[in-house]
Amino acid sequence: MDAERLAFSWSGYAGKKEILGRIREASFRLQKRRYYRNSFAPFFYGQFAPADSGTLITGEFRMHPFVRVFMAFWFSFLAVFVITALVLPSRGQQESAGGRAFILLIAGAFAVFGVGLMKFGQWLGNSKQNAIAAFLKKTLETDDAH
């Protein structure tokens, strides 16, 4: 595993190992080295906890926090746009029959695009998640990694 240190390289990180990580006192984060940009690729966020027989490692795969915040902003803005467009009447203009339908069509297209972008990025990252799980399994020499 290489430390997550930015560098001028094809992957954007220093080193050559397949898995990149950041380890703190009681937690860690792992990602698979990528040679292309995919903000939706999975990271493994893990925690260390004392156990009777040693150390228990728990964790989960999820997107980078910045991407999660961005997507929350995306869908929140979309919801505010739709509500505003449907509730507020147009000022001094007669409403056309297709006006609101067009707004809903555009909003629906943005929603489909947002969900599609996330799903496509996650699909691209499936092999990355498998590689991280295999790394954990091999490194920890256990069959209990799920």
CYANA upper distance limits for C-alpha pairs under 8 A (distance plus 0.5 A):
  1 MET  CA     17 LYS  CA      6.24
  1 MET  CA     18 GLU  CA      7.40
  1 MET  CA     19 ILE  CA      5.49
  1 MET  CA     20 LEU  CA      5.95
  1 MET  CA     21 GLY  CA      7.06
  2 ASP  CA     14 ALA  CA      8.02
  2 ASP  CA     15 GLY  CA      6.50
  2 ASP  CA     16 LYS  CA      7.85
  2 ASP  CA     17 LYS  CA      6.32
  2 ASP  CA     18 GLU  CA      8.40
  2 ASP  CA     19 ILE  CA      6.91
  2 ASP  CA     20 LEU  CA      5.32
  2 ASP  CA     21 GLY  CA      6.77
  3 ALA  CA     14 ALA  CA      8.23
  3 ALA  CA     15 GLY  CA      8.49
  3 ALA  CA     20 LEU  CA      6.08
  3 ALA  CA     21 GLY  CA      5.62
  3 ALA  CA     22 ARG  CA      6.36
  4 GLU  CA     13 TYR  CA      6.90
  4 GLU  CA     14 ALA  CA      7.88
  4 GLU  CA     20 LEU  CA      6.04
  4 GLU  CA     21 GLY  CA      5.91
  4 GLU  CA     22 ARG  CA      6.44
  5 ARG  CA     13 TYR  CA      5.94
  5 ARG  CA     14 ALA  CA      6.13
  6 LEU  CA     12 GLY  CA      6.29
  6 LEU  CA     13 TYR  CA      4.91
  6 LEU  CA     14 ALA  CA      6.47
  7 ALA  CA     12 GLY  CA      5.96
  7 ALA  CA     13 TYR  CA      5.26
  7 ALA  CA     14 ALA  CA      5.45
  8 PHE  CA     12 GLY  CA      6.27
  8 PHE  CA     13 TYR  CA      7.48
  8 PHE  CA     14 ALA  CA      7.93
  9 SER  CA     13 TYR  CA      6.77
  9 SER  CA     14 ALA  CA      7.45
 10 TRP  CA     35 TYR  CA      6.21
 11 SER  CA     33 ARG  CA      7.01
 11 SER  CA     34 ARG  CA      6.07
 11 SER  CA     35 TYR  CA      4.96
 11 SER  CA     36 TYR  CA      7.46
 12 GLY  CA     35 TYR  CA      8.39
 17 LYS  CA     33 ARG  CA      8.10
 18 GLU  CA     32 LYS  CA      6.47
 18 GLU  CA     33 ARG  CA      5.88
 19 ILE  CA     30 LEU  CA      7.27
 19 ILE  CA     31 GLN  CA      6.32
 19 ILE  CA     32 LYS  CA      5.14
 19 ILE  CA     33 ARG  CA      6.19
 19 ILE  CA    132 ILE  CA      7.55
 19 ILE  CA    135 PHE  CA      8.21
 20 LEU  CA     30 LEU  CA      6.20
 20 LEU  CA     31 GLN  CA      5.79
 20 LEU  CA     32 LYS  CA      6.52
 20 LEU  CA     33 ARG  CA      6.71
 21 GLY  CA     28 PHE  CA      7.60
 21 GLY  CA     29 ARG  CA      5.91
 21 GLY  CA     30 LEU  CA      4.81
 21 GLY  CA     31 GLN  CA      6.75
 22 ARG  CA     28 PHE  CA      6.03
 22 ARG  CA     29 ARG  CA      5.74
 22 ARG  CA     30 LEU  CA      7.16
 23 ILE  CA     27 SER  CA      6.69
 23 ILE  CA     28 PHE  CA      4.76
 23 ILE  CA     29 ARG  CA      7.02
 24 ARG  CA     28 PHE  CA      6.23
 26 ALA  CA     47 GLN  CA      6.25
 26 ALA  CA     48 PHE  CA      5.65
 26 ALA  CA     49 ALA  CA      7.84
 27 SER  CA     45 TYR  CA      7.93
 27 SER  CA     46 GLY  CA      6.03
 27 SER  CA     47 GLN  CA      4.66
 27 SER  CA     48 PHE  CA      6.33
 28 PHE  CA     45 TYR  CA      6.45
 28 PHE  CA     46 GLY  CA      5.69
 28 PHE  CA     47 GLN  CA      6.80
 29 ARG  CA     43 PHE  CA      7.11
 29 ARG  CA     44 PHE  CA      5.98
 29 ARG  CA     45 TYR  CA      5.11
 29 ARG  CA     46 GLY  CA      6.69
 30 LEU  CA     43 PHE  CA      6.15
 30 LEU  CA     44 PHE  CA      5.52
 30 LEU  CA     45 TYR  CA      7.20
 30 LEU  CA    132 ILE  CA      7.67
 31 GLN  CA     42 PRO  CA      7.44
 31 GLN  CA     43 PHE  CA      5.43
 31 GLN  CA     44 PHE  CA      6.96
 31 GLN  CA    128 LYS  CA      8.05
 31 GLN  CA    132 ILE  CA      7.27
 32 LYS  CA     43 PHE  CA      8.41
 32 LYS  CA    128 LYS  CA      6.09
 32 LYS  CA    129 GLN  CA      8.27
 32 LYS  CA    131 ALA  CA      7.57
 32 LYS  CA    132 ILE  CA      6.94
 38 ASN  CA    121 GLY  CA      6.76
 38 ASN  CA    124 LEU  CA      8.46
 38 ASN  CA    125 GLY  CA      8.39
 39 SER  CA     63 MET  CA      8.17
 39 SER  CA     64 HIS  CA      7.83
 39 SER  CA     67 VAL  CA      7.17
 39 SER  CA    121 GLY  CA      7.82
 40 PHE  CA     63 MET  CA      6.22
 40 PHE  CA     64 HIS  CA      7.83
 40 PHE  CA     67 VAL  CA      7.50
 40 PHE  CA    118 MET  CA      6.81
 40 PHE  CA    121 GLY  CA      5.40
 40 PHE  CA    122 GLN  CA      6.26
 40 PHE  CA    125 GLY  CA      7.82
 41 ALA  CA     63 MET  CA      6.87
 41 ALA  CA    121 GLY  CA      6.66
 41 ALA  CA    122 GLN  CA      6.29
 41 ALA  CA    124 LEU  CA      7.66
 41 ALA  CA    125 GLY  CA      5.12
 41 ALA  CA    126 ASN  CA      8.41
 41 ALA  CA    128 LYS  CA      7.82
 42 PRO  CA     61 PHE  CA      6.27
 42 PRO  CA     62 ARG  CA      5.76
 42 PRO  CA     63 MET  CA      5.63
 42 PRO  CA     64 HIS  CA      7.89
 42 PRO  CA    122 GLN  CA      7.69
 42 PRO  CA    125 GLY  CA      6.66
 42 PRO  CA    126 ASN  CA      8.39
 42 PRO  CA    128 LYS  CA      7.53
 42 PRO  CA    129 GLN  CA      6.66
 43 PHE  CA     61 PHE  CA      5.96
 43 PHE  CA     62 ARG  CA      6.06
 43 PHE  CA     63 MET  CA      6.48
 43 PHE  CA     64 HIS  CA      7.14
 43 PHE  CA    129 GLN  CA      8.16
 44 PHE  CA     59 GLY  CA      7.22
 44 PHE  CA     60 GLU  CA      6.11
 44 PHE  CA     61 PHE  CA      4.97
 44 PHE  CA     62 ARG  CA      7.08
 44 PHE  CA    129 GLN  CA      8.45
 44 PHE  CA    132 ILE  CA      7.95
 45 TYR  CA     59 GLY  CA      5.82
 45 TYR  CA     60 GLU  CA      6.07
 45 TYR  CA     61 PHE  CA      6.81
 45 TYR  CA     62 ARG  CA      7.97
 46 GLY  CA     57 ILE  CA      7.09
 46 GLY  CA     58 THR  CA      5.95
 46 GLY  CA     59 GLY  CA      4.40
 46 GLY  CA     60 GLU  CA      7.06
 47 GLN  CA     57 ILE  CA      6.17
 47 GLN  CA     58 THR  CA      5.90
 47 GLN  CA     59 GLY  CA      6.52
 48 PHE  CA     55 THR  CA      6.96
 48 PHE  CA     56 LEU  CA      6.36
 48 PHE  CA     57 ILE  CA      5.37
 48 PHE  CA     58 THR  CA      7.29
 49 ALA  CA     55 THR  CA      6.16
 49 ALA  CA     56 LEU  CA      5.55
 49 ALA  CA     57 ILE  CA      6.86
 49 ALA  CA     58 THR  CA      8.44
 50 PRO  CA     54 GLY  CA      6.77
 50 PRO  CA     55 THR  CA      5.18
 50 PRO  CA     56 LEU  CA      6.46
 51 ALA  CA     55 THR  CA      5.62
 51 ALA  CA     56 LEU  CA      6.19
 61 PHE  CA    129 GLN  CA      7.99
 63 MET  CA     67 VAL  CA      6.99
 63 MET  CA     68 ARG  CA      6.94
 64 HIS  CA     68 ARG  CA      6.98
 65 PRO  CA     69 VAL  CA      6.70
 66 PHE  CA     70 PHE  CA      6.60
 67 VAL  CA     71 MET  CA      6.61
 68 ARG  CA     72 ALA  CA      6.69
 69 VAL  CA     73 PHE  CA      6.66
 70 PHE  CA     74 TRP  CA      6.61
 71 MET  CA     75 PHE  CA      6.72
 71 MET  CA    114 GLY  CA      8.14
 72 ALA  CA     76 SER  CA      6.45
 73 PHE  CA     77 PHE  CA      6.42
 74 TRP  CA     78 LEU  CA      6.72
 74 TRP  CA    114 GLY  CA      8.19
 75 PHE  CA     79 ALA  CA      6.62
 75 PHE  CA    111 ALA  CA      7.70
 75 PHE  CA    114 GLY  CA      8.39
 76 SER  CA     80 VAL  CA      6.72
 77 PHE  CA     81 PHE  CA      6.53
 78 LEU  CA     82 VAL  CA      6.73
 78 LEU  CA    107 ALA  CA      7.15
 78 LEU  CA    110 PHE  CA      8.13
 78 LEU  CA    111 ALA  CA      7.96
 79 ALA  CA     83 ILE  CA      6.64
 80 VAL  CA     84 THR  CA      6.40
 81 PHE  CA     85 ALA  CA      6.47
 81 PHE  CA    107 ALA  CA      8.45
 82 VAL  CA     86 LEU  CA      6.54
 82 VAL  CA    103 ILE  CA      7.88
 82 VAL  CA    104 LEU  CA      7.52
 82 VAL  CA    107 ALA  CA      7.21
 83 ILE  CA     87 VAL  CA      6.36
 84 THR  CA     88 LEU  CA      6.20
 85 ALA  CA     89 PRO  CA      8.18
 85 ALA  CA    100 ARG  CA      8.08
 85 ALA  CA    103 ILE  CA      7.77
 86 LEU  CA    100 ARG  CA      7.25
 90 SER  CA     94 GLN  CA      7.90
 90 SER  CA     95 GLU  CA      7.45
 95 GLU  CA     99 GLY  CA      7.33
 96 SER  CA    100 ARG  CA      8.35
 97 ALA  CA    101 ALA  CA      8.14
 98 GLY  CA    102 PHE  CA      6.43
 99 GLY  CA    103 ILE  CA      6.91
100 ARG  CA    104 LEU  CA      6.71
101 ALA  CA    105 LEU  CA      6.57
102 PHE  CA    106 ILE  CA      6.69
103 ILE  CA    107 ALA  CA      6.60
104 LEU  CA    108 GLY  CA      6.39
105 LEU  CA    109 ALA  CA      6.65
106 ILE  CA    110 PHE  CA      6.83
107 ALA  CA    111 ALA  CA      6.70
108 GLY  CA    112 VAL  CA      6.58
109 ALA  CA    113 PHE  CA      6.51
110 PHE  CA    114 GLY  CA      6.61
111 ALA  CA    115 VAL  CA      6.73
112 VAL  CA    116 GLY  CA      6.29
113 PHE  CA    117 LEU  CA      6.40
114 GLY  CA    118 MET  CA      6.86
115 VAL  CA    119 LYS  CA      6.63
116 GLY  CA    120 PHE  CA      6.43
117 LEU  CA    121 GLY  CA      6.59
118 MET  CA    122 GLN  CA      6.59
119 LYS  CA    123 TRP  CA      6.50
120 PHE  CA    124 LEU  CA      6.70
121 GLY  CA    125 GLY  CA      6.72
122 GLN  CA    126 ASN  CA      6.76
125 GLY  CA    129 GLN  CA      6.88
126 ASN  CA    130 ASN  CA      6.94
127 SER  CA    131 ALA  CA      6.64
128 LYS  CA    132 ILE  CA      6.73
129 GLN  CA    133 ALA  CA      6.72
130 ASN  CA    134 ALA  CA      6.60
131 ALA  CA    135 PHE  CA      6.60
132 ILE  CA    136 LEU  CA      6.73
133 ALA  CA    137 LYS  CA      6.62
133 ALA  CA    145 ALA  CA      7.32
133 ALA  CA    146 HIS  CA      7.84
134 ALA  CA    138 LYS  CA      6.51
135 PHE  CA    139 THR  CA      6.36
136 LEU  CA    140 LEU  CA      6.32
136 LEU  CA    141 GLU  CA      8.47
136 LEU  CA    145 ALA  CA      7.69
137 LYS  CA    141 GLU  CA      6.05
137 LYS  CA    142 THR  CA      6.02
137 LYS  CA    143 ASP  CA      7.03
137 LYS  CA    144 ASP  CA      8.22
137 LYS  CA    145 ALA  CA      6.34
138 LYS  CA    142 THR  CA      7.69
